[in-house]
Each structure stands twice: as structure tokens, then as C-alpha cells.
């Protein structure tokens, strides 16, 4: 057949001698034979003639096995067609670099005693390279086993490896995306693997009728080498724009030439393109070794070995195509070793991710232990602080009680004792002193039990304690209080200050005012600084007194000491006390802020 013709099955039986002469006659060939690379005429078909002798008397279970790559195949034995096979009879698309084997049983009597002949007709597409790999004649069982092994290694395994390549490429992209930051550049390996797998799957679909997919598959298949080179650049931190520009230019040029080249020249363009990729693969080898030594890529030695096998397999296949025969094995090494590199990369990334997860787990355990240790230390520190606070509070309360008992109850008892020791006392006076001491003691106890008691409740308790002292003097309380808020953070020490001011004001009335009524009032107001507060007022209707502004003249008198004590206690509460006196009575007003003093807030 001539250039441009579509391969068609011939009529039954070998070509006549005239047709063979037109095709150039018979030529000697050894198997495996890449017949399109050494044919003299640019046709898309070839005939093979294989003579053999059969000894008389032997009638084995004859079978014939043919292995190779074809678009259309017919086999004749002694002029009788025994096998016809087309590409479409495969159950699934296989990678375009694979070959296949077919076994057919020979009818009884077809093989004659003496001379016999096998004739094989091959036809392929213009852009494809056909190969007759092997022809075997013999018992059916061994040939079937050999064909099964061939199908496993040349069809099934490469097909599954290509499909696994798609999965592996996606896995590499995921691992590089979510793995350690140092492996981000490995995403280019994932892209290259997906390109390689897609490039192997699309050409068989093109052979089944989707012609544009053949060009796309070839272009994608050539894209994996540039992707791998860029991956090593990224992992090693290399900035080589010249190399990457050359990669992009060769890829674009190859894709353009592949699109416009006539079908008869497509194998030549593909071979040249693969040679360029093999050259870049040779450039890739030192990078792979460098990555293995620097540990820039997990499983670096495996990746370097995979890159070396990839380059050697590509060189072997190109050399086989160039000389028209397979050098080492009966088929393409690239179909077997091609997937190894991405699998090694994926294995390395999985190992790196596993190590990172283990390290993260170890760090989490260490962090949990550290947190637990710090929690125990903090708990112990809080316990010590709480203990110190309790000790400080107890000491402060003890000091306050001692000071208050010294100023109040202690003073009353010392005064009573002085009267007894001097022998100059009246029973009612001594009883008054002792009742005052007892009232002081009860007020102190009330302050301890008050807790967060309401301010009005505190005043009512003080009234209940002091009313028995008023009755002998004919004095009564005029209770005119209204409900007012209690200042926040009012503890026992604050409560006692309020009770002492109240007691001091009542005591002064009993001692000096000669009053009949003590009016107790409460209310709210804002002080000069704008702070809201409450006030407690104790007013009598006695004779009063006239305190000087500086309080100097009264400093050494009982009234003066009482006023100073009230003002001091009011100051410790964060407020202040005012005393106004007229000939008709005296008024003591205690102002309390509703916010705690600044020192308490700090």
C-alpha cells in the first residue's frame, strides 16, 4: 500500500508475488522487528513469511502465538487464515507503549508433514510504530502460559500502573499541599505524574476513533519531564530561569510541530521530542542525586534511583526505535519503570508526613506534660498565695481586733479598773463603764458576723445593742432611715468602722449633750468629686458645742479625741465625716462612697 492509504484487511490468503514485488520483495528480518523504521516504502503495512518443517508421524495439539503491536493483524497457516485481530478487540485501552499477545488453536490437519508456512499481515496507523515481537508454534498449554505472562507484564500491569499513576499524582498533590512546608515543591511531581498517566491513556482512545485525543495525549505525556525538573528546582531552592525557559520552549515547540506534522512523520517528531526529554532527564540525574544527599526530598535515594531508571529506560526505548530492534528485553522498559519515580516520591512524602505526624504527636504529648507540670506549679503557687492571703487576713484581723479592743473595750475596762483601784466610785458609774465595755465587745462580734450584711441591718443591730444604754438616761432613738444601697466589698473591717462611728456619736450624746432624742437618718448623694455615695446622720437635740475649724482647741478633750477617731475611721472607709453643732444640738454625718477606695481597687 502507498502513503495515505487506510490499512484494511487483505483478501483471504497471502499476497500474490506481483503485489509483493510492488512492495519491494521479501527482506530478511529478526524478531522483535520494528518494521516501519526499516521499510523501504512508506506504507503502513507489512507481510512476514515464516517457513517451518514438521516431522511425519507427530500430531501435537498445535497452537500459534503472535505478540506485537498492530492496528490490524491477520495470520495465515498454509494459506488458511487462522487469526484476525484489530485494536478494538481489547477489553480496555492499554498504554500506547505496550504490546499484546494472541493465541489461536490450529485445526487438525492444517499442519502438513514436511514443509509449512506461516504468513502474517500487519497494518498500523500512520502516526504509530508497529512491532512484531515474537511468533511461536507449539503445544497449546505452554503457549497460553507464555501469553498470560506477556499480557500481565505488557498489557495488564502497565494499564494498572497508569491508572495508579493518576491516583498517585493526586496523592502527591494532596501530600505536598498539606504536608511539611519543605515538601511544597513536590506538587510538581504530582502534576508531572498526572500528565504522564493522561498521556498514556488518551492515545488508545484516539486509536478507537477520537483522533484529536492522540495529539493531546502525546503532548501531555511529554510534559512530565519538565514538571519533574521544576520539582527538583523547587525542592533544592535552585533559581535557574534559563533551564526552565528552555523546558517551556521545547515543550511548546514540540506541541506545535506535533499538531502540524503529517501522519507519516509523526513518529519521527515524537522520537526527536523524546530525545530532548532524555537530555533533560540526564540533566535531572545530578539534581536527584543532590536532593538525595541534601535530604531535601524524603526518600531521596529512592527518588534518585527512580530518576536514573527513568532516564535509562527512555534511552533504551529510543535506541531500540533508532536501530529497529529491542536491545535488552522484548518491549518497552519505560512502560514498566515510568511509574516508579512518582511512586517513590509518593512513598517519600507519605514517610515525611508520617514522621511529621509522629513528631507533632510527640510534641503534643510533651506539651501536655509541660502544661500539666505548669498547672501543678500554678496550683501550688495559688495554694501558697491563698495560704499567705489567709495568714495576712488573720494577722490583719487580729491587729484590727487588738487595736479596736484597746481603743474601745480596753479603754472602758481600764477606766473601770481605775475607779475600783482608787476606791472612789459609785456603783452606777462602774456599771455604766462595764456596760460600755460590753457594748464595745458586742459590736466587735457583730462586725465579725455581718459578712455582706445590708447597711440598714447593721444600723438596726447597733440600735439594738445601744438602746439599753439610752434608757437609764431617758434618751430614745428617732428612727428615720430609708433604704439605701450598701457599698460594695464591705467586709468586717468596714462594718466595724461604721459601727464605731455610730457608737462614738451616741456615746458623745450620752456624755455631753444632755439630749432627749437621737435621730438616725440615711440617704444618698454625690460628693464634690462626682462619686455617688450614701450618708448616715446621727443628730441630737442637746446643748451642742462649738468645734473650732482647725479642731486644735478640742484636740486634748474627750470630744476632740472622739471627733478625730470618727474622721479617721471615715477616711479608712474612703469617705469622710462632718460634725455641725449649734446650741440646739449636734449633727454627725458619715459619707460613704458606693465605689471602693482606689487602694482597694488596685
C-alpha positions, 0 to 999 in steps of 0.5 A, a space after each residue: 500500500 502507498 502513503 495515505 492509504 487506510 490499512 484494511 484487511 487483505 483478501 483471504 490468503 497471502 499476497 500474490 508475488 506481483 503485489 509483493 514485488 510492488 512492495 519491494 520483495 521479501 527482506 530478511 528480518 529478526 524478531 522483535 522487528 520494528 518494521 516501519 523504521 526499516 521499510 523501504 516504502 512508506 506504507 503502513 503495512 507489512 507481510 512476514 513469511 515464516 517457513 517451518 518443517 514438521 516431522 511425519 508421524 507427530 500430531 501435537 495439539 498445535 497452537 500459534 502465538 503472535 505478540 506485537 503491536 498492530 492496528 490490524 493483524 491477520 495470520 495465515 497457516 498454509 494459506 488458511 487464515 487462522 487469526 484476525 485481530 484489530 485494536 478494538 478487540 481489547 477489553 480496555 485501552 492499554 498504554 500506547 507503549 505496550 504490546 499484546 499477545 494472541 493465541 489461536 488453536 490450529 485445526 487438525 490437519 492444517 499442519 502438513 508433514 514436511 514443509 509449512 508456512 506461516 504468513 502474517 499481515 500487519 497494518 498500523 496507523 500512520 502516526 504509530 510504530 508497529 512491532 512484531 515481537 515474537 511468533 511461536 508454534 507449539 503445544 497449546 498449554 505452554 503457549 497460553 502460559 507464555 501469553 498470560 505472562 506477556 499480557 500481565 507484564 505488557 498489557 495488564 500491569 502497565 494499564 494498572 500502573 497508569 491508572 495508579 499513576 493518576 491516583 498517585 499524582 493526586 496523592 502527591 498533590 494532596 501530600 505536598 499541599 498539606 504536608 511539611 512546608 519543605 515538601 511544597 515543591 513536590 506538587 510538581 511531581 504530582 502534576 508531572 505524574 498526572 500528565 504522564 498517566 493522561 498521556 498514556 491513556 488518551 492515545 488508545 482512545 484516539 486509536 478507537 476513533 477520537 483522533 484529536 485525543 492522540 495529539 493531546 495525549 502525546 503532548 501531555 505525556 511529554 510534559 512530565 519531564 519538565 514538571 519533574 525538573 521544576 520539582 527538583 528546582 523547587 525542592 533544592 531552592 535552585 533559581 535557574 530561569 534559563 533551564 526552565 525557559 528552555 523546558 517551556 520552549 521545547 515543550 511548546 515547540 514540540 506541541 506545535 510541530 506535533 499538531 502540524 506534522 503529517 501522519 507519516 512523520 509523526 513518529 519521527 517528531 515524537 522520537 526527536 521530542 523524546 530525545 530532548 526529554 532524555 537530555 533533560 532527564 540526564 540533566 535531572 540525574 545530578 539534581 536527584 542525586 543532590 536532593 538525595 544527599 541534601 535530604 531535601 526530598 524524603 526518600 531521596 535515594 529512592 527518588 534518585 534511583 527512580 530518576 536514573 531508571 527513568 532516564 535509562 529506560 527512555 534511552 533504551 526505548 529510543 535506541 531500540 526505535 533508532 536501530 529497529 530492534 529491542 536491545 535488552 528485553 522484548 518491549 518497552 522498559 519505560 512502560 514498566 519503570 515510568 511509574 516508579 519515580 512518582 511512586 517513590 516520591 509518593 512513598 517519600 512524602 507519605 514517610 515525611 508526613 508520617 514522621 511529621 505526624 509522629 513528631 507533632 504527636 510527640 510534641 503534643 504529648 510533651 506539651 501536655 506534660 509541660 502544661 500539666 507540670 505548669 498547672 501543678 506549679 500554678 496550683 501550688 503557687 495559688 495554694 501558697 498565695 491563698 495560704 499567705 492571703 489567709 495568714 495576712 487576713 488573720 494577722 490583719 484581723 487580729 491587729 484590727 481586733 487588738 487595736 479596736 479592743 484597746 481603743 474601745 473595750 480596753 479603754 472602758 475596762 481600764 477606766 473601770 479598773 481605775 475607779 475600783 483601784 482608787 476606791 472612789 466610785 459609785 456603783 452606777 458609774 462602774 456599771 455604766 463603764 462595764 456596760 460600755 465595755 460590753 457594748 464595745 465587745 458586742 459590736 466587735 462580734 457583730 462586725 465579725 458576723 455581718 459578712 455582706 450584711 445590708 447597711 440598714 441591718 447593721 444600723 438596726 443591730 447597733 440600735 439594738 445593742 445601744 438602746 439599753 444604754 439610752 434608757 437609764 438616761 431617758 434618751 430614745 432613738 428617732 428612727 428615720 432611715 430609708 433604704 439605701 444601697 450598701 457599698 460594695 466589698 464591705 467586709 468586717 473591717 468596714 462594718 466595724 468602722 461604721 459601727 464605731 462611728 455610730 457608737 462614738 456619736 451616741 456615746 458623745 450624746 450620752 456624755 455631753 449633750 444632755 439630749 432627749 432624742 437621737 435621730 438616725 437618718 440615711 440617704 444618698 448623694 454625690 460628693 464634690 468629686 462626682 462619686 455617688 455615695 450614701 450618708 448616715 446622720 446621727 443628730 441630737 437635740 442637746 446643748 451642742 458645742 462649738 468645734 473650732 475649724 482647725 479642731 486644735 482647741 478640742 484636740 486634748 478633750 474627750 470630744 476632740 479625741 472622739 471627733 478625730 477617731 470618727 474622721 479617721 475611721 471615715 477616711 479608712 472607709 474612703 469617705 469622710 465625716 462632718 460634725 455641725 453643732 449649734 446650741 440646739 444640738 449636734 449633727 454627725 454625718 458619715 459619707 460613704 462612697 458606693 465605689 471602693 477606695 482606689 487602694 482597694 481597687 488596685 
